[in-house]
Amino acid sequence: MFRRLYEAVVRASGHRRAPSILGLLAFSESSFFPIPPDVMLAPMALARPQRAWWFATICTLASIAGGVLGYLIGAVFLEALLPWLKDLGYVHAYETARDWFEVYGFWAILLAGFSPIPYKIFTVAAGAVAMPFLPFLVGSAVGRGARFFLVAGLVRWLGPVFEQRLLKYIDWIGWAIVAVIVIVIAVLQLR
């Protein structure tokens, strides 16, 4: 199922309405959809490198808007969604996200926005624990913006070779960055 969804998203990147589809994908991925917009952003930036920054902007703004929807879902509908999260196997991820908010607050949403961790889980958890909204928006903007502009920039500068490597190693790269951020946060907390 996920393979077919992935292939459909890659095919959509060549459509004349691809920027709108990219925005819709980024929005929905931030609150409920399983496919990250990077799989569409990379081929679009490769095909039209002069528009790479625009595509990253679309992803960032739409993702933040989708994150706000996730926040509202968590704030208003969490109790109704818990059985669904359990059925999908996301309940442990949700509980981890909730715990991270209690300990790290702003840093948790910033980290989730940049990393391959399912951002939607963190947006819902942020609403559920009533994370202050302004830090939620700022963390989302910084984390999601950094991720999408990094992908668009690297694809633009390094071309097809980078796209192939990125798609092959995206999880490893993402987790390495998460590890670095966690280490930096830990060092700052110890000071």
N, C-alpha and C positions, 0 to 999 in steps of 0.2 A: 504494500500500500504506500509506504513512504517513498519507495523508489519511483513509483509512478507520479506521485506528487512532485518530487524533486525534478523529474524530467519535464513535467508540465510547466513548472516555474522557469526552467532554463529555456524552453521553447518560447515562452511568453516574453522573454527579454528582447526578442527580435521584432515584436509586434509594434505597429505605429503608435499604439497607446501604452507602450511599455512604461513610460514615466508614471502614468496613472496607476498601472498595475503594480509597479514598484512601491508606490505610496500606499496602496491598499495592502500589499503584502507586509510592509513594514508596520503598518498600523495593526493589522490582525495578529502578527507574530508577537507583538508586545502584550497582548491580552488573552489570546486563545489558540492561535494557529501554530502548528509544529515546525514549519519550514522557515529558516531565517532568511531575511532579504539579501544577505551576502551572496547567495547563489544566483540572484538576478542582478545585483549591483555589479559584481565582477565582470560578467560578460558584457553588460551595457557600457561600463567604463572602458573596457577593451575595444569595443566596436566604435565608440565615439569618445576618445580620450579628452577632447576639448570640452566635453560636457560632464566629465567625471565629478567635478566639484558640485555641479548642479544636482546630479544623481545622489551624491552623498547628503546634500542638503535636504532633498526630498525624503530620503530614508530617515534622517535625523528627526525632522519635524513630524513626520507621520508616526514614527516610533514613539516619540514623546506623547503625541495625542493618544496613541494606543495604550501607552503606559497609564495615562490618566483614566482611560476606560477600565483598565485592570485595577487601578487604585479604587475606583468607584465600585467595581464588582466586589472587591475585598471588603470595602467598608459597608456595603449594603446587603450583599447576597452570600456572604461566606458560609453561613450555616446551611443554606440550600445547596451549595457547591461541594461541601465536604464529602458526601457520598460519591459524587462524580470524580473528585480528585483521587479518592481511594480506588475507584474502579480503574482509573487510568494509570495508577501507580505513582501519582505525584504527591501523595500525602506526606511521605518522608521528606521530599524536597521542600514542600510548603513548611513543614515544621522546622527544618533547617533554616530556611529563609526567615521565618518568624524569630527564631533564636538569634540569628545574626543581627536582626534589627534591634533587638533588645541590647546587644553588646556593642555593635558598631554603628548603628543608625545610618547617617548619611553615607558612610563609606561602603555599607552593604549595597545600597542602590547603585552607587557609582561603579563598584566592582561588578555587579550583576549586569549593568548596562554595557560594559566593555567585554566581558568574558563570554565563553560559550555556555555558561550556566543558563538554563531557561529563564530569560528575563521576565516572562509572563508570571512565573511563580513569585518573583520578587515584587512585581507591581501589585498583585493580589494581596500578598502578605503585607506590603506597606499600608494598604488601605485597611486591612484587618486589624493591624496593631495601631492604627491611627497615627502613622508617622506624620510629622508636620509637613504640610503640603509644599511649602516653598523649598525646603531642603530636598524633598522628593523630586521636584521639577529640576532643580539645579543639578543634582546628582545624575538624573536621567539624561539631561542635556549634555553634560560633560562626558559621561560614560558612553552613551550611544553615539554622540558626535565623534568622539575620538575613534571609536571602532569603525564607523562607516567612512570617515575621512581617511583613516589609515588604509583601509581596503581599497578605496577608490584611488588614492594617491599611489599606492604600490602597484596596482594594476596599470595605472596610467604611465608610470615611469618605467616599469619593468616588462610590460607587455604580456604576451601569451605564455611565456615561460613561468612568470610569476603566478598567473591564474591557475595553471596546472598544479604547481607546487602548493599554492594556497589551499586549493580544494582538497588536495591529498593530505596536507598536514594541519588543517585549520584547528582541529581539536588540540593537537600537541602545542601549537603556538599559543592558542588561547589559554590552556592550562599553565604554560610556562609564565605567561604574563600575569595570570591570577596568582601564581606562587610568588612572583616578585612583589606584587602589590600587597599580598598578605604579609610578606617579610617586612616591607617598609612600614606598614601599619603596626606590626608587632614591635618593631624597633622604636617607632614614635610613641607607642603606648608605654614602653618600658622607661622612657626618659622622664 
